Amino acid sequence: MGQKVNGKDHITIASRVEMANSIIPTIDLSPFFKDAGDDVKKKAMDIIGQACSEYGFFQVVNHGVPLGLMSQAMELSKTFFGCPGLEKFKSSPGPGAPLPAGYSKQPDHSADKNEYLLMFPPGSSFNVFPSDPPEFREVLEEMFISFAKLGQLVDSIINECLGLPPNFLKEYNHDRSWDFMVALRYFPATETENNGISEHEDGNCITFVVQDEVGGLEVCKNGEWIPVIPTEGSLVVNLGDVIQVLSNNKFKSASHRVVRQKGRSRY
């Protein structure tokens, strides 16, 4: 599995600019998918560990999620959110779900300006999928499965970075039935406000984010808001409160937010 970066084969463990330039580190995960030497994997884990302790955020390439699938999911997401409101609300959540699986839109009075489609693992009785576009469900379920596999890998890497007993995080987080995935659309900013999602920390273990080219995700580090620059084919990884607590604050659950642009939706 390979990826071209700036026209060249991306074979380095990580590309990183010094902290003074406030760039979120990017790590190549390909050593974990092939028979790479332990020293190569250790270098990658060292960089991941440093990113988790400094930022609570990093980006990954060569991560095992098919790039064509990511692109297809993004395009179908744009198609779905471009449907009339009445059509989208046909996929509204049913009763009893712990989170609103299906289509929802933030209330007009909310400080967060977005709409979203949420799903639990494929096969969950809570899931509500739109019928248009017709292939959206299949692509979402494929994405979910790919993210779940990557989640297990990242769990194992963080487990080792923290020096936890083997498989500790896997066993701690053994019930994956409440994992969820969300497709989001943030509306264009207005003349008076540009908030997409207010400053917050995630309450879970790990979150993956696929950004489009619009960007807008920002991470707070030492009181400074650092933009997470979108890179084609990359995934953003951020740690949640559970990892921060389990690590006795060695690893961060960083505050982050989404800032909207004028004239453009963000997906």
Secondary structure as UniProt FT lines:
FT   STRAND          4..5
FT   TURN            6..7
FT   STRAND          8..9
FT   STRAND          14..15
FT   HELIX           19..21
FT   STRAND          26..28
FT   HELIX           30..32
FT   TURN            33..35
FT   HELIX           38..54
FT   STRAND          57..61
FT   HELIX           67..81
FT   HELIX           85..88
FT   HELIX           89..91
FT   TURN            95..96
FT   STRAND          102..105
FT   TURN            108..109
FT   STRAND          114..119
FT   TURN            122..123
FT   TURN            125..126
FT   TURN            134..135
FT   HELIX           136..161
FT   TURN            162..163
FT   TURN            166..167
FT   HELIX           168..172
FT   TURN            177..178
FT   STRAND          181..186
FT   STRAND          195..200
FT   STRAND          206..209
FT   TURN            213..214
FT   STRAND          217..221
FT   TURN            222..223
FT   STRAND          224..227
FT   TURN            232..233
FT   STRAND          235..239
FT   HELIX           241..246
FT   TURN            247..249
FT   STRAND          256..259
//
